[in-house]
Amino acid sequence: MRWWKFLFLTSFRACKAGGTEPARFRTVERLDLAPLPLGRRAAYRRVLAVLKAEKRRFLVGGGLGVSAHLARVVGEDLTVYLAPDDAAAGLAALATAGFKVDADPGGGRARVAHGPHAVDVAWALPAPLGGRLDEAWFAHDARTRLLDLRVRVAPLEELLWLRLAGRGDAVVGDAVVEEILCRHGPRLDWGRLLGRLAGLEALVLAELFLLRHRHPEATRAAVPPWVLPALLARVNLRAAVPVEPAAH
């Protein structure tokens, strides 16, 4: 049975464990990519190898970035986050290596394809966030081996931020978010994470309240006691700000 059919079951088991066996930060264990088709693995490896050979600063993100932190495949897509100053040279190197590069410089993104397989390359944040990647992404990265290459993985706080922000308020109760919080909550940099999540406090509260309802003991262990009051204070502060009437 494929990995996605076990998503909710694995989330439940992680929460039931109360975060007692989290994967290590800074260095994460090697991810088994056997569930991915061979051609896709080869394309992914070639993209990473080209950027490594060019000594460009990049981070593994997307579904595989989250998967690396969780030590199991929860998403098969790969996003490579390039340091903004390395973006132009990195894309040029990939084009020289034979990849088809469809770049959107204004959006800070590119689609890099090799045959039927593609990788997203980004040096800016996706909508609705916007803005260039800052240095904190690279200061808090993790290290691992992926496809027999030593690579740096985007910080879990930033990947969690993108997952929540990109989803918006359409869905509450993401099994992957639950697993991240249950397994890694005690080790998350909550101060930095809440700074990233400014403006999304109500969504984060809904996620945490649902988690507490489903897994009360695990939530107490995973989420510091000051987090919920801090989020509530922010939501109340925003609600108290008067709305200026529209000009006519």
N, C-alpha and C positions, 0 to 999 in steps of 0.2 A: 504494500500500500504506500502511496506517495506521501512525502513529508507533510503537505498541507492538510491531509486528512487527520493528522495527529495534533494540529495546532492548538485547539482548545484543550485537549486532554493534557498535553505537555504543559500548558500554562497552569492548569489546575495542579499538576504535580509539583511544579516549581513553587507555587504559592503554599501548597501544603507543607513543603520542606522548610518554609519560613526563611529562605535565603541562606541556608546553612552550607550550601556547596556552590558558592558563586564562582564563575570563571575569574581568573586573576586579571587585574587591570595592568596597564602598561605593557605587559606581555601576555597575549592571549594564546590559548592552545591552537594547534593546527586544525584547520577546518577541512573536513572530508567533503570534497565536491563531487563524489561519485554520482549523486542524483542528477547532476547536470550532463547534458549531452556532450560527447567528446568534442565535437566541432566548436561548441560554445566555449568549452574550457580552453581549447587551443587559441581561439580568438582573444579571450580575456588575457591569457598568459602573454600573448604577443604584444598587446597594448601595454601591459605592465612592464614587460622586458624592454621595450623601446624607451619608455620614459625613464626607467632605471639606467639604461645605458647612456642616456643623455644627461643623467644626474639632475633631473628636474624634481622639484619638491612636489610630491603628490600624496594623497590619502585615499585609501579604499573606502567607499561608502555605498550607498544604496542598500538593496536587500542583502548583498554579500557582506557589507560592512556590519550591519546589524547581526547577521549570521555569525560572523567571526567572534563577536562579543558573546554570543549565546552558545557557541560551539556546536551549532547545528544549523542546517539550511532552513531558513524561514522566508527566504526570497531569493530568486535566481538572477535578478537584475544587478548590474554593476554600474555605479557612478564613480568616476575618478575625479577627485577634487584637486585641482592644480592650484599652487600658489599663484596669485594674480600676476606677479612679475614673471612667472615661468609659462604663462598661458600661450603666448604667441609662439615661443620657441618650441614648446611641447607639441602644439598642433602641427607646426611645420615639420617636426621630426616624424610624427605619425603619418603625415601626407607623403613624406619622402619614403617611408617604409611601405607604402602601397595601400594605405587605408584611404577610404573615401571620407573626407572631412566636410561636414555640412555645419558651418559655424554661424552662430548668432552673436556677434561681438557686443551688440547693445544689451542683450540678455545675459551675457556672460556664460554662454553655454555652447556646446557643440555636440553633434551626433557623429560618432566615429564608427564606420561600418567596414566589415570585411566579409564579403559574401552575404549570407543571410543573417549574420550575427552583428550586433551593434553594442556599443558602449557609450554611455553619456559621459561627457567631460564637462566639468563646471568650474568656474573660478569666481562665481558670484552666487548669491542665494536665490532660490527660486521664488516666484510669486506665491503668496502675497508679501513675502518678506523683503526681498530686494537688498542691494548693497553687496560689496565685495566680501570675500572671505577674509576674516581678520586673523591676526597672528595666534590667537588663542586656540584656533583649530589645530595648529601645528605644535603648540606648546604642551597640549594635553593629549596627544595621540597615544595610540597603543601600537605595539610591535607584534608581528606574527610571521609565519611562513604560509604563503598562499600559492598554490600551484608551483611549489618548489622554488619560490622566490621570497626573499626577505622583503616585507613591505610594511608600511605604516598604515594603521587603520584610523579613520576619523573617530574622535572621542564619542563615547556613548551618549554623553549629555547633548552634544550637538545633533547626533542622529535622532535621538528621542525628540528634540525640539523640532526638527524638520518633519518628523512623522506626525506630530501633533498639529503643527501649523499647517501642513499641507492638506491634512484631512479636514480642517475646519470644524464646524459644529455638526457635520452631516452624520457622524457616527460616534457614539460613546460606548466604550467597552471593547477595546482592541486587545485581542489575546496576546499579541506580541508585546504591547505596552505593559500588560499585566505581568508577563514573564520577565521583562526587563526590570520592573519595579520590585518584584518579589525576589529575584536572584541578585540584583545589583543595587537595590535601594540603599542598603547601609553604606555602600562605597561611592555612591554618586556624590558629586560636588553640587549639593543642593543650592548653595548660594549662587553659583554660576548658572545653574540650570534655571532657577527662577528669574535671574536677570535676563536670560535669553527669552523666557516665556512671557515677558511683559506684554500685556494686552490680551493674553490668552488665559487669564486667571480663572474665569468661570468654567472654561472647558477643562482645565487641569483639575479644578475642584470636583467637577462631575466625574472625571476619571478616578480620582482618589476616593470619592465617596462610594462609587460602585465597587472599587477594589476592597474597601473596608467592609462593605456589605457582604461580599463573597468570601473574603479571606481576612477576618478581623485580626487574628493573631499574627499572621504574616505581615499585615499592614503596619501593625504596631512596631514590628521589628525592622521593617524596611523604610518607613517614612519617619524622619525625625519629628518630635512633638511640636516643634515651632513652625513647621511648614504649613499646616492647615490654618492656624490663626493668621499667619502672614498673608496667605492667599485670600482669606476672608476679609482681612483689613483692606487689601488692595481692591477687591470687588466693591466693598462698601464705599471706599473713597471715590471710586469711579462713578458709582451710582449717585453720590452726593454732589458731584460737579454739575452746576446748572448748565443746561443746553441753551446756547444762544439761538434766538429765533432767526429763521432764514430771512435774508434781505430780499425785498421785493422791488 
